[in-house]
């Protein structure tokens, strides 16, 4: 009985810690959005014009998506595909994705960022943006998706448990055989446990373990031990 009581207390403590972290993530990104959303999304400039900001998103999508269509589309036309983007910010990438894919569903933990994204996507009727809880995709309709993508988002999350929760929920929504392509922090020891800028790091072994634990095959990876550690997770049939 004492062991079960202690186990229950540990679980309660862990859940409260998780809730505090998710709340801090939302607060911190709301504050960054109010200060200078575009700079915190793309730190290469302090000030971005509309044209330059969204053109930078098109260039990133070209680099990450257009060069990798064999893995992403697997013979499908992009215009027929429904995709998920995790961490859309002010829609820098979402806007470009909506120009390429048939349907884009995007989430962000920050209500301030979501409002900016919705304004930026005015007129793009195939793009949908939701504020989520920072750890899963429960706000996204329970549809079948052909591809999931996240860029410069998980590198800011200081908890492997939170990232693992996202991976688990992507598995729930992805069509079997399809790809979740995303990037994590590969440099160890950069941030504190509650640092929402320098997120938790992954080694190649830890990334592979997370894939296997959640039903994915990590077929490729690139950039281990760097800030831009890219992972290709294919949902097992």
C-alpha positions in Angstrom: 0.0 0.0 0.0 2.8 2.4 0.9 4.5 1.7 -2.5 1.3 2.4 -4.5 0.6 5.6 -2.5 4.2 6.8 -3.2 3.8 5.9 -6.9 0.5 7.9 -7.0 2.2 10.9 -5.5 5.1 10.7 -8.0 2.6 10.6 -10.9 0.7 13.6 -9.5 3.9 15.6 -9.1 5.0 14.8 -12.6 1.6 15.8 -14.0 1.6 19.1 -12.1 5.2 19.8 -13.4 4.1 19.0 -16.9 1.1 21.4 -16.7 3.3 24.2 -15.3 5.8 23.7 -18.1 3.1 23.8 -20.8 1.7 26.9 -19.3 5.1 28.5 -19.3 5.6 27.6 -22.9 2.4 29.3 -23.8 3.2 32.4 -21.8 6.8 32.7 -23.1 5.7 32.4 -26.7 2.9 34.8 -26.2 5.4 37.4 -24.8 7.8 36.8 -27.7 4.9 37.2 -30.2 4.0 40.5 -28.6 7.6 41.8 -28.6 8.6 40.8 -32.1 7.0 37.7 -33.4 8.8 37.5 -36.7 12.3 37.9 -35.2 11.7 35.1 -32.7 10.4 32.9 -35.5 13.3 33.7 -37.9 16.1 35.3 -35.9 18.2 36.2 -38.9 16.7 39.7 -38.9 15.3 42.1 -36.2 12.7 43.5 -38.6 11.0 41.6 -41.5 8.8 43.1 -44.2 5.8 41.0 -45.2 7.4 40.1 -48.5 10.7 39.1 -47.1 9.2 37.1 -44.2 6.9 34.9 -46.3 9.5 34.6 -49.1 11.9 33.1 -46.5 9.2 30.6 -45.7 8.9 29.6 -49.3 12.7 29.1 -49.5 12.6 26.9 -46.4 9.8 24.8 -47.8 11.7 24.4 -51.0 14.7 23.3 -49.0 12.9 20.9 -46.7 10.0 19.7 -48.8 10.6 20.2 -52.6 14.0 18.5 -52.4 12.4 15.5 -50.5 9.2 14.8 -52.5 10.0 11.1 -52.9 9.9 10.5 -49.2 7.1 13.0 -48.5 4.6 12.3 -51.3 5.4 8.7 -52.2 3.9 9.0 -55.6 1.0 11.3 -54.6 0.4 14.7 -56.0 1.0 17.3 -53.2 -2.3 19.0 -54.2 -4.2 15.9 -53.1 -2.4 15.6 -49.7 -3.6 16.6 -46.2 -0.7 17.6 -43.9 0.0 18.7 -40.3 2.4 21.4 -39.3 3.5 21.5 -35.6 4.5 25.0 -34.3 3.2 27.3 -37.0 4.1 30.6 -35.4 2.9 33.5 -37.5 2.4 31.2 -40.6 5.8 31.8 -42.2 5.9 28.2 -43.4 2.2 27.5 -43.3 1.5 30.0 -46.0 4.0 28.3 -48.3 2.7 24.9 -47.4 -0.8 25.9 -48.3 0.4 27.0 -51.7 1.7 23.5 -52.3 -0.5 21.0 -50.5 -4.2 20.3 -50.8 -5.0 20.9 -47.1 -2.8 22.1 -44.2 -3.7 21.9 -40.5 -1.3 23.7 -38.2 -1.0 24.1 -34.4 0.8 26.5 -32.1 0.8 26.7 -28.3 0.7 30.5 -28.4 -2.7 32.2 -28.8 -0.9 35.4 -30.0 0.9 33.5 -32.7 -2.3 31.7 -33.8 -4.0 35.1 -34.2 -1.1 36.3 -36.4 -1.2 33.1 -38.4 -4.9 33.3 -39.0 -4.6 36.9 -40.3 -1.7 35.9 -42.6 -3.7 33.1 -44.0 -6.7 35.1 -44.9 -7.9 34.0 -48.3 -6.1 30.6 -48.1 -9.2 28.4 -47.6 -7.2 25.2 -47.5 -5.3 26.2 -44.3 -6.6 25.7 -40.8 -4.8 26.9 -37.6 -5.5 25.8 -34.0 -4.2 26.8 -30.6 -3.2 23.5 -28.9 -2.0 22.6 -25.4 1.7 22.4 -26.3 2.0 18.6 -26.2 -0.5 16.9 -28.5 -2.8 17.3 -31.5 -6.2 16.9 -29.7 -7.4 20.2 -31.3 -6.9 18.9 -34.8 -9.9 17.1 -36.4 -9.6 13.3 -36.3 -8.8 12.9 -40.0 -6.2 10.8 -41.8 -3.1 12.8 -42.8 -0.5 12.1 -45.4 2.5 13.9 -44.0 3.5 15.7 -40.8 6.2 18.4 -40.5 7.9 20.6 -37.9 10.8 23.0 -38.3 12.6 25.0 -35.6 10.0 24.1 -33.0 11.0 21.0 -31.0 14.5 22.5 -30.5 12.8 25.0 -28.1 10.9 22.4 -26.0 12.8 21.5 -22.8 11.1 18.1 -22.1 11.5 14.8 -23.9 8.2 13.7 -22.5 6.4 16.6 -24.2 8.1 15.8 -27.5 7.3 12.1 -27.1 3.7 13.1 -26.6 3.7 14.9 -29.9 5.2 12.0 -31.7 2.7 9.6 -30.2 -0.2 11.8 -31.4 1.3 12.2 -34.9 1.3 8.4 -35.1 -2.4 8.5 -34.3 -3.3 10.8 -37.2 -0.9 9.7 -39.9 -1.8 7.3 -42.6 0.3 4.1 -42.4 3.6 4.3 -44.3 3.6 8.1 -44.3 6.4 10.4 -43.0 6.8 12.7 -40.0 9.8 14.9 -40.8 11.0 17.1 -38.0 14.0 18.7 -36.3 15.2 18.5 -32.7 18.0 20.0 -30.7 21.2 17.9 -31.1 23.6 19.9 -28.9 23.6 18.7 -25.3 23.5 20.9 -22.2 22.3 24.2 -23.7 19.3 25.0 -21.5 17.6 24.6 -18.1 14.7 22.2 -17.5 12.2 25.0 -17.9 14.1 26.9 -20.7 11.6 27.4 -23.5 14.3 28.7 -25.9 17.1 26.1 -25.6 15.2 22.8 -25.6 16.2 19.4 -24.6 18.8 17.6 -26.8 18.6 14.2 -28.4 21.4 11.8 -29.4 20.9 9.6 -32.4 20.2 6.6 -30.1 17.6 8.5 -28.1 15.9 9.7 -31.4 15.8 6.1 -32.6 14.4 4.8 -29.3 11.6 7.5 -29.5 10.7 6.4 -33.0 10.5 2.7 -32.1 8.6 3.4 -28.9 5.9 5.2 -30.8 5.5 2.8 -33.8 7.8 4.6 -36.3 10.9 3.6 -38.2 13.6 6.2 -38.1 14.8 5.6 -41.7 17.1 8.5 -41.9 18.6 11.3 -39.8 20.9 14.2 -40.5 22.8 16.7 -38.3 23.4 14.7 -35.2 25.2 16.8 -32.5 24.1 20.0 -34.1 21.2 22.5 -33.5 19.4 21.2 -36.5 19.1 17.5 -36.0 16.7 16.3 -38.6 14.7 13.0 -38.3 12.7 11.1 -40.8 10.1 8.9 -39.0 8.0 6.6 -41.2 4.8 5.2 -39.6 5.0 1.4 -39.8 2.3 -0.2 -41.9 
